[in-house]
Amino acid sequence: MNSTVGLATLISGEIDYYAAIGPGVAAAIRGVPAKIVACYVPGPTATLIARSEFKSVQELRGKTIGINIFGSNLEIIGRNIFKHYGLDPDKEIKFLVGGPLEARFSAMKQGLIAATLGAPPADFLGKKMGFVVLARAHELFNFPVTGILSSIKKIKEKPDEVKRVIKAGIKANRYIRQNRDGTIQAFMEWMKIDKEMATATYDSVGKAFNEDGSLPEDGLRLLIDEAKKAAKISREIASSEVADLSILREAQKELGIK
């Protein structure tokens, strides 16, 4: 469900929760009555995939990087990867819109771009084509991706339900991290993929899931700053405007986490 529909149906009560954190932050700073109540994937799962002649991120200085669209999460993640490795994404990297992943891989094969970014199984598919993975974003910085977004009405009126949903997510994350074989089987059934791709996907993203539902403050600030930039908002925005973690803390306490 795309974010426009997802957020509209969340506020109308047609759905109870929404999972995409980034759009939720962008909506909350514009006054939409919804807040993040938990986070399950605190780091981006995207990987930086390059042609085989490149052995490090620094070697991409001055090169062209393919992305899906300008202003997308892939571009934001890419910029932060390059910053992490000491490159200036505005002066030392050229981003080029290359359409869907297949088209970007084709452009890499033709030598039109040096690298691209993509979420799993892009890294698996890229390796099969002879490309190399130079960086995994979730290993470098926090940038919350998936969790639970709830309407303020739901938080106020049904906190016990919200708590049960949060607990379910924490238990699911623990299962993902602790039960590789079972999760791979679930991936195969849910995503309708074969075991080879399911295994590669798990090995790529398994460690990106947290075990306690926590929302990292530094990652949340990064999301808020990006949302402010996109919305041309200059005022200071407190974390409490976009997140309410009081029920999460109760759930963690009851699960013996904190």
ZIURLIN-V37559 format. One record per residue. RES is the residue in one letter. SS is DSSP state (a for helix, b for strand, c for the rest). PHI is phi as a letter, one per 30 degrees, with the letter a starting at -180 (999 if undefined). Layout:
BEGIN
RES_SS_PHI / RES_SS_PHI
END
This chain:
BEGIN
M_c_999 / N_c_d / S_a_d / T_a_d / V_a_d / G_a_e / L_a_d / A_a_d / T_a_d / L_a_d / I_a_d / S_a_d / G_c_i / E_c_d / I_c_b / D_c_c / Y_c_b / Y_b_b / A_b_c / A_b_d / I_a_d / G_a_e / P_a_d / G_a_d / V_a_d / A_a_e / A_a_d / A_a_d / I_c_d / R_c_c / G_c_j / V_c_d / P_c_d / A_b_b / K_b_b / I_b_d / V_b_c / A_b_a / C_b_b / Y_b_c / V_b_b / P_c_d / G_c_b / P_c_d / T_c_d / A_c_d / T_b_b / L_b_c / I_b_c / A_b_b / R_c_d / S_c_d / E_c_d / F_c_c / K_c_c / S_c_a / V_a_d / Q_a_d / E_a_d / L_a_d / R_c_e / G_c_i / K_c_c / T_b_c / I_b_c / G_b_d / I_b_b / N_c_d / I_c_b / F_c_d / G_c_i / S_c_d / N_a_e / L_a_d / E_a_d / I_a_d / I_a_d / G_a_e / R_a_e / N_a_d / I_a_d / F_a_d / K_a_d / H_a_e / Y_c_c / G_c_i / L_c_c / D_c_c / P_c_d / D_c_d / K_c_c / E_c_c / I_c_b / K_b_c / F_b_c / L_b_b / V_b_d / G_c_b / G_c_i / P_c_d / L_a_e / E_a_e / A_a_d / R_a_d / F_a_d / S_a_d / A_a_d / M_a_d / K_a_e / Q_c_d / G_c_i / L_c_d / I_c_b / A_c_d / A_b_a / T_b_b / L_b_b / G_b_a / A_c_d / P_c_e / P_c_c / A_a_e / D_a_d / F_a_d / L_a_d / G_a_d / K_a_d / K_a_d / M_c_c / G_c_j / F_c_d / V_b_b / V_b_c / L_b_c / A_b_a / R_b_c / A_a_e / H_a_d / E_a_d / L_c_c / F_c_a / N_c_d / F_c_a / P_c_e / V_c_c / T_b_b / G_b_a / I_b_b / L_b_c / S_b_b / S_b_d / I_a_d / K_a_e / K_a_d / I_a_e / K_a_d / E_a_c / K_c_b / P_a_d / D_a_d / E_a_d / V_a_e / K_a_d / R_a_d / V_a_d / I_a_e / K_a_d / A_a_e / G_a_d / I_a_d / K_a_d / A_a_d / N_a_d / R_a_d / Y_a_d / I_a_e / R_a_d / Q_a_c / N_c_b / R_a_d / D_a_d / G_a_d / T_a_d / I_a_d / Q_a_d / A_a_d / F_a_e / M_a_e / E_a_d / W_a_d / M_a_c / K_c_h / I_c_b / D_c_d / K_a_d / E_a_d / M_a_d / A_a_d / T_a_d / A_a_d / T_a_d / Y_a_d / D_a_d / S_a_d / V_a_c / G_a_e / K_a_d / A_a_d / F_b_d / N_c_d / E_c_c / D_c_b / G_c_i / S_c_d / L_c_c / P_c_d / E_a_d / D_a_d / G_a_d / L_a_d / R_a_d / L_a_d / L_a_d / I_a_d / D_a_d / E_a_d / A_a_d / K_a_d / K_a_d / A_a_d / A_a_c / K_c_h / I_c_c / S_c_c / R_c_d / E_c_d / I_c_b / A_c_d / S_a_e / S_a_d / E_a_d / V_c_c / A_b_b / D_c_b / L_c_c / S_a_d / I_a_d / L_a_e / R_a_d / E_a_d / A_a_d / Q_a_d / K_a_d / E_a_d / L_c_d / G_c_i / I_c_d / K_c_b
END
